[in-house]
Each structure stands twice: as C-alpha cells, then as structure tokens.
Amino acid sequence: MELAGFTAGEWLLLVQYELLLFAGLFFLLGSIDELAVDLAWVWLRLSGRTQTVQITPRHVERPLKGRAAILIPTWQEEDVIGTTIAHALDVWPQSELCLYVGCYRNDPATIAAAVEAAPGDPRLRIIVHDRLGPTTKADCLNRLYQALALDEVRSGEAFRMVLLHDAEDMVDAAALSLADSTLDDADFVQLPVLPEPQAHSRWISGHYCEEFAEAHGKAMVVRDAVGAGLPSAGVGCAVAREQLALLADRRGDGVPFAADSLTEDYELGLGIGHQGGRMRFLRARYEDGRLVATRACFPADIASAVRQKTRWVHGIAFQGWDRLGWSLSPAESWMRLRDRRGPLTALVLAMAYILLVLAVASWIASGLGLAPEIELTPALWWLLLLNFAGLVWRAVFRFAFTAREYGAREGIRAVLRIPIGNIIAIMAGRRALMAYLQTLRGNRPHWDKTSHSAHPAARHQAGALA
C-alpha cells in the first residue's frame, strides 16, 4: 500500500519523527521553565530568604488579636463534616472564633451531622442556604459571607480575619494563631496543604502527595519571593476582613466571590493581589519537624481524581484566562502562564504516549523488514538527551520534596507514580476542554463536586487508640 509515494512503513516513520520533534521541543520548554523555578528556589535557600518559622506550644495557645470567622461550604458531606467541626473546635479553643458551616435545605443529612458535632457550642453557626443545592462552592461561600456581615451588624463588632476551609479538612492546631499574627504585616496568608497518604490508594490518591509537596514546598515559595499573586488553595488561607469587603465592593454585588466560578479560591488570591493586598505564603514547623499544614484525604479512585482535576483545569486555565486575563508584570505573567499550561501539558503528554506506541510498532515493523529504522539527526539526539536529563532532574526534585514530608519510601513511590499523574492529567485536560466548549455554547459551568468519605482526623485518632 502506498500513499503519495510513501509506503505504510514510511508513513509510520514520518509520523513518528514529527511527533518526536513536537513533543521533544515542548518538553524541553517545560523543562527550562521548571529549571528556572528550581534554580530560583535553590538561590532563595542558599541566600537565607526562605526561612521556615519554628513554633512552640505557646504559639498554639496564643489568644487571637480579634474575631476570626471560618467559612466551610458543604454539600452532601455528612460522612466528614462532623469530624471536621469537632476537631476544629477542639484544637482551636479561642473564644474569638466563629465557625460558619453552609448547608442546603435539601441536604438534611449534612445538617444533622453538623448539628450533632458540637451541641451547645456557641462558636458554631450553621447557615442553611435559601436555594436548593447544589449551586456552586462560590455561591455557598457568598451565603456564608452574607451571614457573617449580618452578624457583624447585630453585634456591632467586626471580624479581623476570615479563613476558608473545606468540609473534609483536618486543621492544624497552630494554624489559627499563626495566621492571626501574620496578618499584622499581610492581608492574605496561605498555609501549605498536605495530602494524607491512604494505604488502600497508594497510586491514585498518593500522587497528590508529591504534587502538593513540590507546589507548596517550592513553587509557592518562589512565587511569593518574586512578588507574583498567590492563588488561594481554598483551604488553610486567611484573609483580612477588609480585603473581602473591598472585593465585594469592586464586584458591585455585595459578595466577594463570582457564583459561576469553578475555582473561586484561585481567583480570590489573585484578586487580592490585584487590588494591592499584601500576600504571604507561610511555612512553619513544630520542634519535632512536623509541617504546620491543612491535612486532607484526596480522591482514591481514578474517576474521582479526573473529575477533581477537570474542575481545576477548567477553572484555572480556561475560566482564568477569560476572567482574569494577563498582567503587565513579567513575574505575574510567567506565573499565570504556568497556571494555565494544563491543557497544553495534557496534549503534549498524550502525543508522547502515542509516540511511545508508534516507536514500539516501528521497531517491530523494522525488525520484520516492513519499515526502515528511524535515523536520528544530531539535533534530535541532543533534544532527546536534554529531555532525558530534564526527566532525571525532575525525578530527583520530586523524590526530595516528597521524602522531606512523607519519608524516603513515599519519595520512591512519587517517582514511580509519575506516569499515573500524567495519565490523569491527560484525561482531565480533555474533559476540561470539552466542558469549556460547552460553556462557549451558552451552558452554565457544572460544579462536579468531589465526594469525601475518609477524614485524616478520624484516622489519626484511630491510630492513637491502636
């Protein structure tokens, strides 16, 4: 069979060559981008500009300098919300704290679980949304914000800071007082997130461990240092009360979050930076080396992981481009470009795996004499060599950051899990593109919420009793 003078084997060779060039060049660009962040982090470390705060028990017990509100939106979270509330009110005994939990009237199970978690504790406020759920997380947060503002009017006393958390979070005992003291010199504070390893899902849920270990151990540190806006993780972040009021005023509808946003947390951080708020990414450790961080159990099956990352890619890469645009600041533009590379990364990874299949097919075909062997030019050899060096470099950094928080065994798994993370990224990138195209046709963005059944606080309590 011949097509335009080429045999099938020669066509296979041509496609393989073009894919190799396409994927190789984009992988090299990605490696250079990551290398720049890595070298920036190394320089910050060597120059002493990334010092980690060391805390003692008195930091945990320190009284707050003003009232603090915790906002937790929920939808069908009856399996975890009770543990979250009970744990938070236990490790944060400060009387200045008020915990706002947003529920929907057509979700009685979550309402019941929230009520039973802390009976009689005046610091708990359960807010039932006037709309049927689910709406969006941003919409539920807006309802909580309105309740908070109304309470301020009734009491005549304003809150000093507002913290955001999710229904499945295990808050850190030191986080509240640390955020409170850091807001003396900042308007927005983000603490690290530490995914909880799950024995029954080492390879799916586990891949979040290395992603957050690197993102919150290196990338966010560099981002903070270069003065770029810090995206909120949606959990473990504290905002000065007046900054939320300013966001609400700038939006013009009296609430700080866009109800149709899929990543309201990401937009929150960049929005505060855009309006001149002082931002801080804070890393602190206990005397025994434990990181002060929000802990949570992430999706344990591939379908849930893909749904969650689809929402992230859709909200950050596609909605973020439409809603937030770009910046004249080189550092800010660089970081936003990194944020929005998800769809392109998915495409390049898909091409790379197709190339791998074609390479095997070509090798078999050449062995059978059906196609010539591919001949690499010196430029292609150098391209492959540089990409291989970049892969080794990435694996070393991934191991190091994961091992720092989880131990060497998990660090080794982190390297072995690289293909799994890639496959999830490819699937999420495709779904995010399809979802975005639906919105261009006039459909409303769909909040594909992650389901939760495991809670790290319950796991830690069980381990302590064992």
Secondary structure, DSSP 4 states (H G I P E B T S, - for coil): -EETTEEHHHHHHHHHHHHHHHHHHHHHHHHHHHHHHHHHHHHHHHTT-SPPEE--HHHHHPPPSSEEEEEEE-SS-TTTHHHHHHHHHHH---TTEEEEEEEETT-HHHHHHHHHHSTT-TTEEEEEESSPSP--HHHHHHHHHHHHHHHHHHHT--EEEEEE--TT-B--TTHHHHHHHHTTS-SEEE--EEEPP-GGGTTTTTHHHHHHHHIIIIIHHHHHHHT------SSSEEEEHHHHHHHHHHHTSS-SS-TT-S-HHHHHHHHHHHTT--EEE--EE-TTS-B--EEEPPP-SHHHHHHHHHHHHIIIIIIHHHHH---SSHHHHHHHHHHTTHHHHHHHHHHHHHHHHHHHHHHHHHHTTSSPPP---HHHHHHHHHHHHHHHHHHHHHHHHHHHHH-HHHHHHHHHTHHHHHHHHHHHHHHHHHHHHHHHTTPPPP--PPP----HHHHHHHHHH-
